[in-house]
Amino acid sequence: MKPQALELRRSSHTVTILCRGEWSLYRSGEIEKQIRSTELPPRSYYILDFHEVDEFDSAGILLLLDLCERIKKMGNDCELQGLNVKQSKMLRLLEKGYAEEPLPRRREGFFYRIGKATIDELGVVRDFFHFLGELFASFMRLLFKPSNFRLRETVYHIEQSGFNALFIIGLTSILVGLVIAYESLVQLVQFGADIFVVDGIGIAITRELGPMITAIVIAGRSASSYTAEIGTMKITEEISAMRTMGFDPFFFLVIPRIVALVIAMPLLIFFSDIMGILGGMVATKAQVDISYSFFLQRLQEVLAAKHYILGIIKGPFFALIIAATGCFHGFRVTGDTESIGIETTASVVHAIFFVIACDALFAILYTQLGY
């Protein structure tokens, strides 16, 4: 039978606790129960005697520190006896970490939060450029080995990101055309220049609003979808399994989505232009009774082909930004489902921001070139 790890001996105002046996991880649970169940007399001087302890490891040291803390909380003093040199060094080493108080939490001021957010965003930008580098390398490998191109997946994403978005893009474009027509006519009618509403609608829709409406709708629809799909595959470790089997995730997940959106975006912009002009034509007919035939005739006279072409040119660039941003944030998803929502929101916000920034660059470029 193993001896008791603790034995109390009382004499006047002194209490000696004899410690015996093996004070190690193997018996830590048993010793801890004895410490908890031992009734310690108050207002006494305690001596902890370790002469009869056979083994003593870090778990035993922690039990000893716990016992000393319990004695000191009662307002009593304690003295350690019987520890050899090695055990004393171990006690001093663990006592520093045991008694160390946690560092006070740093107060996050306004400038600290700004700096932290800036550093976090710079980290995202760095990761995005790294992603673009991998994407470019994958496209280069694809040029030398076209058999890696996933035609079926590309056609599938053209349907999902393009054809299935026609209704919402058409409805949004019609409403925007209606708004432009009504707001323009309020001012133009005062000067008897209501006919010029055709000029404004045609040029504004084809050159700016059609591409922007399409890009924003696709950013909210497809960028979030790409992030959620790829993020879910990352959580379920499908992407890790693809890499383990020697498949490049960029060939299967990223390139088909980017190519599909680059193909679909100019077609969607063309559809958006038609629906936006249709909405403006209906509003003009209702407001100032300009016939549809006269509207189309005037549109043909004032709407040069360059305005339509300048709007369509933006499509592939917008598509590349949206698809790359959505896929990038999908690969940033970590192992918990909460990160899917965070990255999905970030992908939509960043995609819309980059699209607007790209459109501003196009506006500056067109102005400098005299278009």
Phi, psi and omega in degrees: 000133182287141179289158177295139181288335182230141173216126181265134174232125185252142173208115185048247183258015181244135177239120178257126177255109178276125180253131186228164169079215188253109176262083184220179180299328182298324182249015186298319180298317179295316181294321180297321177297319179294322178296316182294325184273347181282129179272119183263123180292140178282169176049055180220161174258126187256139173239121178261110185259118182249022181296328186262014177277126183278311181231147186209107180246191184296327177295321176295322177300316180296322176296320177297315179297324178295318178294318179297320180296321179296320179294318182290329177295335178278358180087018182252157175262152179221153181229138180260134178226150172091004178277134176281181184297315182296317180292326178293319178296318179296322180295315180296322181295312182283335182292329179296311180289328183289322184268352184290130179277146179296145179295140178297142181292131182292134179283124183269106179276182183297312182290328176297317179294321178297313179298318180295317178296322179296316179296320178298316180293323177296325175296321177296318179298317178300315179295325180294318177294325175296320177296317179297324177296316177296321179296317179297318178297321179294320177296322178295318178295326180292327178296324180276343178221077184297343180295343179283350181290132183264090184293317182297316179295324180295315178298321179299317181286333173298318178294313184292315185271337183255291185300317182289349179264000184298318185296310184291324178292317179298315181297316180296319181294319178299315181295319178295319176299318177300314182297314180299316181297312182296315182293323180291318183295329179302322181273317186291326181298328181297333182252010181066027183246034184297339180294334182287354175297331178296318179300312183297316181296312183298312183288317182295318182291310187287327186272322187235303192289322178301307177299320182291316179300314180298315182295318181293318178297316180293325177298316179288333185266309188270322180299316178295321179296316180298317180296314181295318181295309181292322178297320177295320177295327178288321179295319180280005175064024175291324179293319177297322178294322178298316179295322180297323180277002176089013179265138178276116180301334180293324179291326186267329190246322189266305186299316177300323180291319181293313181297318180299316182288325177297323178287319187282329188299313178300324178293322178292323177295319177300316178295319179297321178300314181297314183290324178294316177295323178298316178297318178294324180294317179296317180294321179296318177299318182288328187272314185236008175059043171273123185294158180296320182294318179292322178300312181293324178295314179296321179298319180295329181284321189261338185268100178286154182297334183296327180296317178295316182294318179297328176285319181294325181302328181292336188305305181300325179292315176299318181297316179298318179297312184294311183294317180295319179295315179298316180292320180301312180291334174296320178287344179275353179296136179265198189279002180244155184290337180297325182293336177298313178297319181296312182289327177296315176299315181297323182295319180293314181299312182293321180297314179296318179298314181293326178295314180295319178297319178295320178296323177296320177296320177296320179298316178296317181297315180297322180294316179295327180276354177084021178265000000 
